[in-house]
């Protein structure tokens, strides 16, 4: 009972938790969750929505709290001991999940309730929860005969190994390649900071000169700034041919096998293809709808992309007499053209975006839209001194949420930016339990002479993550399994992406974009340049994203058993989106980790899908005024508070009055 994780708590007791508390807390909470599941599965009373479906959703609450504290620390404040515990506990949690999904007694009770669903007089939220719980079993093979269940487990086991192998090969390929340069003229064009980083990297490996690798922080600046075309070509081919060398690190057989196993798994479960299986639980619903969406965007974006490509080619010809623009020229000449057209320097913008002012700004935007009040508090336990804590209230002084803000990099914190929660929102025993939400970012720390100043890209990142935060904070559902960001994959980015739009609006910027030293408001010509440059080469960027989505669908939206040549398969998928000449030595599929290792198989389209939603939704705000209370209240009531309680398209139509129109995105992107 001395374990703080096993003593009931509201806010996470960070200062009392020691690493040795985690494993006992996990084991005890898992045992408790198993007991709760057994009680539901083996109940003598007839199955009902309350004693089976609702009970399942509330089962394992203690385990959820322990897991959220542990895995959030593993991302934001980890150490070797925590990482070791993560390796030990992850398989135990997977095993528990499998044991629940394959518990036939439990599934029988779920199925009884599911088969009576139309006679139970359920609310929309209850109906959605029932559907979700039933599908979580059926989509994992609960309805299959025993021999097919065995095959499904075999497929899942082989897929997990293949995905791991795919990723390990890419990592090995990335680590294996080095471009070692000893002539300083080879570094011509690179900013001093980038040259210094390359020299430091060489020194760390006991080499003279400069070292360029395939890691993004090394690869991207070199492709963008290096004057020597032959070196850009070498690096570009090395990057584009990862997993495509017909050696022990080759991924061609791995991806063919992954695609075939996914197809077989989908067929076992009664679906036409892997894409049909995945899209059943997405807004897009079917591969046909995804193709229709991608082709409509392609038709609109391609003319603009071709104009932009011609402009870039002419610019390169004029500047350096380049006859034919190749893929290794794209980033270099695009950067040169951008500088010529906009003369927009991040270093000149940063003084107007002091971190504390931007935080106050995003709070002010949330206050004007949703009536929220933010109070920094010092009586909530936190896991690091950098973390700031807030209580958030509505206009009637009711507690809405707790908010943890963790904005600076440090050892033990992974890179990037994300939103997460330490406690979900739900209603139990008549009490509306409010959520504990966290935003984690990596912005430069203040120095002795300067405060933390953000690039414009970091400003939009802060607004983006806070948009996810609002989705969590304003949640107002009964069941934790449908609360906050527990929504379809292609819907979850709407609240985050829409909030970024306020960063480009004068009316919002004047609330917070003041010079940290003089207090002067950001000059409006700078704001105009930010807006103008945001659509630079948008046609080419759109075509690139569409090519990735079409490649994804070509692997997962058809029967892949006859694919023998990976490169030919890829060329066929790219034929309508190619602007640059093909590089025969390269192949994207063999290192396309999003779809072959990560969770984006049949889902890469969702990046663009969410952009359509956010552009269409923000067009409504623009039409009525970006701080219009009526529109904001509708967005809060129908999108932010509802979580995953209904089909997202129904929620969107209730907010907007119609389905989203692609024109809003095309207009914002300058494509029409």
N, C-alpha and C positions, 0 to 999 in steps of 0.2 A: 504493500500500500504506500510505500515511500516513493513510488514511481510517479512523477508529476503527470506523465502521459496517461496514466490509468486512474488518476483522481479526476473527477468531473471538473471541466474548466470551460469558461466562455471564451476569453481571449487566450491565445497560445502562451503557455508559461515559459517563454524562451530562456530566461535567465536561470531557471531551475533545471533545465534539461541537460543531461550529460549524454555523451555518445552511448554509454553502456545501458541507458534506459531504453534505447530504440528496439533492440531485438526482443527483450522480454515483452515490451508493449505490443509489438507486432504479433508475437506468438499468442499472447493472451487475447488480443482483439480478434485474431483469426479464429481462435477456438470459440470465442463468444459468437462470432458471425456464423460459424458452422452450427452452433446450437440453435440460433434463431432460425436458420434455414431449415433445420431438421424439424423444429416445432411447426413451421408452416407446411412442410411436405407431409408430415405424419399426423396432422390434426385429424381428430375423429369427426369433426363437424363437416358438413358439406361445403365445398369451396364457394366462396363469394368474392366479389371485388375487394371488399375490405380485408377479409382474413387471408387472402392470397396475393392479389396484385399490389394493393396499397402496403400490405405488410412486407412484401418483398422489397418495395422501394425504400422503406424505412429501415430495413435490416442492415446490420453492419455499420451503423452510424459511428460507433467508437473507432472502428477500423478506418473509416473515411477520414476522421479527424487526425488520427495518428499518421496516416499516409500523406495527407496534405501538408502537415508540418514537416515530415521527413523529406518528401520529394521536393518541396519548395526550398528547403535548406540545401539539398543536394545540388540545386541549380544556383542558388544565390549566395551560399556561405558554406561551401563544402570543404572537406579535407580527406586525406587518404582513408581514414577510418570510416567515414560516412560512405565513401565510394565502395569500400569493401562490403559494408552492410547492404548497400544497394544491390551488389552482385548476388549476395546470399538471399535477400528477401524477394527479389523479382521473380525467380522461379516458383517460390512458395505462393506468391499472389496469383501467378498464372495457373498453378495447380488448383487453387481454391476456385478460381473463375471457371475452369474446365469442369470441376466437380459439380458446381452449381448448374452449369449449362447442360451437363449430361446426366443430371439427376432425374431419372424417369418418373419417379413418384411425384416429384415437384412439378414436372412438365405436364403430367396428366391433370393435375389440379388447375394449372394455368389454362390448359386446353379446354377444360370444362367451362370455365368462365368465359373464355374467348368465343366458344361456340354459342353462348347465350347472349352475346354482346348487344344484339339489337332489341332484346327484351328487358334489358336491365335499367333503362331510363337513366343512362349515364350522362354526366356533364361532358362538354367537349374535352376538357382536360383529362377526365377519367377515361374517356374513350381513347384518347391519344396514348395515355400511359398503358392501357391494356394492350393496344396494338403494338406498342414499342416492346413491352415485356414478352409478348408472344413471339414477335419476330426475332428477338434476341436469342430465343431457343431454336426456332425453326431455321433461321439463317446459319445456325451452327450445327445443323444436322439432326436435331431432336426427333424429327418425323421420319428419319430414314430407317430401313431395316438394319439389323446388326452388321451384316457383311459390308454394307455401304458406309456405315458409321466407322468401321475399321479402316476402310479405304480413305475416308475423309481425314481421319487422324494421320494416316500415312502421308497424304498430300500436304497437310499442314506442317508436319514435321520436316518433310523434304523442302518445302518452300522456305521455312525459316532458315534452314542451312544454306540454301542457294542465295537468299537475299544477303545473308551474312558474308558469304563467299564473294558475291558481286561487290559489296562495299569494301571488303578487305583488298580485293584486286585493285580497285580504284585508288585506295589509299596508298597501296604499294607502288602503283604507277606514278602517283603524284610525288611520293617521297624519293623515287628512284631518279627522276629527271632533275638535272641542274644545268643552267647555262652559266658557265664560269667565264667572266670577262676580265681581261687584264689591261686592255687599252682604254684609256679614259674617253677617247672619242666615241667608243661604243655606247657610252652613257649620255651622249649628246641629246639634249631636249628634256631630260628628266629634271624635275624640281630638286632643289638641294636636299630636302627632307627624304625624298625617295632614294637619291644616290647614297645618302648616309645610311639608310636602312639596309640597302644592298651591300654596302661595305661592311656594315656591322655583321650581317649574315655570313659573309665570306670569312670575316675574322673569327666568328664563333666556330667555324669549321677549319680553322688554321690555314686559311688560303689567302693569297694576295688578291687585291682588286675587288671585284664585285660579283655577287651571286644572285641570279634570278631563278625563281622556282615556279611551279605551277600552282602554288597557293595564291588565292585571290589578292591578298595585300601586296604580293610581289608581281603577279602576272598582269593585273589590270592596269596599274600605272605604267608599266613598260609598254603595253600595247597602245596606251593612250598618248604617251609622250616621246617614246624612243624614235629618233630621226632615222636610224638605219633600217631600211625596209627589209633587207635580207635577214636581219636578226628578228624582226617582228614575224616574218614568215616562218622561221625555224620554231619560234616559241608557239605560234598559232597552231602549227601542225602537231607539235608535241602535245599541246593541250587538247586538240580535237581528236587525237588518235588513241586516247587512253582506253585500254581494254580491247584494242583492235590491232594487235601485233602477231596474232597466231602463235603465241608462246604460252608459258605457264600462267600468265596473268590475263589471258584473253577471256573476254566475257561473252563471246558470240553464242557459244553453246549454253551458257548459263541463262541468257535472256530468252532463248528459244524454249528452253525447258521451263522457265518461270511462266512464260505466256501459255504454254500447253497445259501445265498443271492448273493454272488459274481457270482456264477454259474447262478442263475436266471437272474441277470442283463445282463450277457454276452449273454444268450439265447435270452432275449428281444431284444438285439441289433443285433442279427443275427450271433452270434459266437458260436462255438461248446462248448468251456469251457472258464473260466476266463483266463487261460493261453493263449488261442488263441487270446483273446481280447488284453491282455497286450503286447504279443510278436509281434503283427502287427507293433508296433512302436519301435522295437528293432532290432539290427543287426541279432540276432539269428532267427527271423521271425516266427518260429513255435515250438510247444512243441516237435515235432519229432526231429528237429535239436538240441534242447537243450539236449534231452535224448541221442542222438547219440554222442554229444560232451562229456557229463558226463560219458557215458559208455566207450568211448575211453580213457579218462583220468584214469578212474577206472582200466581198464585193464592194463595200464602202471604203475600206482602208487601202485597197491595192492601188487605185489611181494616185492617191496622195503619196503612198510609199514609192511608187515609180517616179513621181515628180521629185521627191526628196533625194532619191538615189541619183537621178540625173544631175540635180543641183550639186550633190557631193562629188560626183564624177567630174563635172566641169570645173569645180573648185580645185580638185586635186591636179587636174590637167594644167590649169592656169598657174597653180603654185609650184608644182614639181614635174610638169610634163609627164604625168602618169597616164599611160595609154588605156589601161584597163584596170578598174578598181577591183581589188581582191579582198577576201575576208579579213586578211591581216592589215588592211588599210583603213577599215571602217572606223574603229575607235579613234585612231590618230587624226584623220582628217575631220571627223565629226567634232572633235574637241577644238581643233583649229577654227573651224567654221563657227562654232558656238561662241568662241571668244570674239571673233570678228563681228558677229551680228549683235551680241548683247552686252559685251564688256561688263559682265556681272561677276564680281569677285566675292567669294564667301567671306574673305577676311574683312571686307568693308561692311558686310551685313552683320557679322557676329556681335559687335558692340551694342546693337539694338536688341539682342536676345539674351539678356542675362537670365540664367536659369530661374532664379526666384521670381522674376517678373513674368516669365512664361508660365510658371505654375500658377501664379496669381491670375494670369490671363485666362488659362483654361478653366479655372474655378469661376471666374467672372462670366465666361461664356455659358457654363453650366447653370449659374445662378439666373442669368437672363432668360435662358431657354426653359429651365425646369424648376426654378424657384429654390434651388439648393443652397444651403449655407454651410461653409466649411470652417471648422474650428480646430486649429492645431492643439493637440493635447500631449501631456507628458506623463500620464499615469498608466499608459498601456505598455506592457512588456514588449521589447523588440530584440531582434537577433543580431543587430549591429548598430553602432552609434551613428552611422550615416543615415539610417532609416528615419523618416519623419512619419508621425502618426496623426490622424485626423478623425474627428467625429463629424458626420455629415447629417444635417437635419433638413426637414422640409419646411415650407412656409408656416406650418402650424407647430413648429418646434418638435415634431416627432423624429426619433432617431431613424435614419434611412440606412446607414451603413457605417462600418469602420473602414478606414482607408490607410494602407501602408504604402509609402512612396520611397523607393530605393533607387537613387539615380546615378551613383558613381561606380566606376570600375574598381576592382581590387582583386588580389589573389583569392582564389576560392569561389569566384563568381564567373559563370560562363558569359560569353559575349552575346551581343544582340539585345533585344527588348521584348518583353512579354507581359501579359496580364495573367494573374492567377487568383486563387482564393484560398483562404484558410478555413472558411466556413460558408456553406451554401445558405441560401434563403429558402425557407419552407414554412408551412403552417402545421403545427402539431399541438394537440390538446388545447385548441383555441388560441394559441400564441403564435403570432407572426414573427418567427426567428429571423433577425436581420443579418445580412451577409457581412463577411470580413474579406475585403478585396485588396489586392496588391498589384502595383505597377512596378516593374523592375526594368531599368535601362542602364546604359553605360555612357554617361556624358562626362566630359573633362572636369576634373576637380578644380576648385579655385586654387590659385597660387598666392604667394605672399603679396604680389602686386596687382593681381587681377581676379575678379570673380569668375565663376563658371559661365563661359559665353558659348552659346550654341550656334552651330551652323543652321541654315534654314532647313536642311534635311532633318536635322535633329529636332527642330521645332515641330515639324510635321509628324515625326516619330512619337514625340510626347503626346501630341493631340490624338494620334492613332491609338496608342495604348490606353489613353484615358477614355476613348470611345468604347473600347472593350470593357473598361472599368465601369462605365455608366450602365452597360448592358447587365453587368453583375450587380451593381449597387441598387438599381431601380427594379430589380426582379420582384415579382409579386405573384407567385404561384403557390399551390398547395404542396406539390410533390418535389423533393430535391432532385429527382431524376429528370425533371423537365425545366429546372430553374436556370435563370441567367443565360449563360452561353451554351447550354445544352441544346443546341439547335443543329439543323442540317449543315453540313460542311460548306455548301455553297451559299449559305445565308449568314454565317457567323461574322464575315468581314464587313457587312453593311454598317453596323453601328460604329465600327472603328474607321472605315474609309470615309464615311460621310463627314465625320468631325474634322478631318484634315482640310476640308473645303474652307472652314472659317479662317485658316491661316493665310488665305489669299485675299481676304476681303478687308478693305480699308476700315469699315465700321468695326470689325473685330480687332484688327491690328492696332488701332488707336487706343485700345484698352490696355495694351501692355508693351508694345514695341517702342520703348524709349531708350535713348543712349544711356548706358550704365554710368557714365561720367558726367555728361552735361545735362541729362534729363530731356534732351530734344527728342521730339517724335520722329520716327523713321521718315525720310523724305518720300513723298508719294511717287516720284519718278522711279525710285528703287522698287516700290511695290509693283508698279507697272511692268518693270523689267522682269521681276519674279514671275508675274502672271504670263508674260509673253514667252519667256524661256521654258515655261512648263509644258508647252506643246511642241517644242523643238523636236523634229524628226519623229513625231508621234506615229505617223503612218508606218515608218520602218519598224518602230518598236512594236506596234500592234501586229504587223505581219510576222515578226519574230515569235511573239507569244502564240499566235495562231498556229504557226508551224509546229511548235512543241505540242500544242493540244491535239492537232491532227495526227501527229506521230503517235501520241498516246492512244488515240482512238483506233489507229491502224493496227496496233498490237493487241488491243483488248476488246474492240467492238466487232471483231469477226472471228472466224475459226482459224487459229494460227498454226494448225497442225501441218499445213503444206508449206510453211515458210522455210526455205532452205538457205537463202542468201540474205543476210541481215542488211547489207549495204543497199541491195536492190529494193528491199522492202522500204527502206528509209527514203530512197530517191523517189519512189512512187508517192510516198506520203507528202514529200516536200515539193512536188512538181508545180503546184499552184502558188507557192509562197516564195520560191527562190528568186532572189535579186542578184546575188553574187554567183560567179562560176563555182561549180562543185569542186571540192578538194578530194580527189580519189583516195588519198592516204588516210582520210579522217572518217569518223562515224560517230554520230551523237548518241545513238541508242546504247552503245556499249559502256557509256558512263552517265546515262540519264537516271541518276539516283532517285530523283523525285518519284518516278513511276516504277522502278525496279527494286528499290530498297525502301523508300519512304512510303507514305500513305496516299500518294496522289494517283495511283493507277485508276484510269477512267475518270480522273477528277481534275486533270490539269486545266481544263476549260474554266474551272470555277474562279480562277484569278480574274478573268475578263467578265465572267457572269456577275461577280460582286461589284465590279466597276460600273456595269450597266445599272444595277440597283442603286448604287450610291449617287451616280450622276442624275438619274431620274428623280430620286428622292430630294436631292439638293436643289434641283430645278424648281421644285414645289416651294421650297424655302425662298429661293431667289424671287420667285413670282410674287410672294406675299410679304417678303421682308425677312432677312436672315435671322431676326430675333422675334419673328411673329409668334405670339403666344398660342394662337389657335393651332397652327401647324405643329409647333413643338409639343403641345399637349397630345395631339393625335399620334405623333411619333413615339412619345413616352407610353401612351396607353396601348397602342397596337403593336409596337415593335419592342421597345426596351423592357417593358414590364412583363410581357407575355412568355418570354423564353421559348421553349419548344412545345407549348401546350396545344398548338394547332398547326395545320399545314402552313408553312411560311408564306406561300403565295396568297392564301386567304388573308393572312395578317397584313401583308403588303397592300393588297387591294383595299382593305378596310382603311388603311392609312391614306393611300393615294387616290382611291376611287377608281383605279384601273390597274391593269398589269403594267410593269415597267416598259418604257419605250427605249429602243436602242439609240434613237436620234439624240437623246440628251447627252449620251457619252460621245457620240460622233461630233456633236457641236462643241462640247467642252474640249475635246481633243483637237479641235480645229480641222476635222476631216470633212466637214461640210460647211 
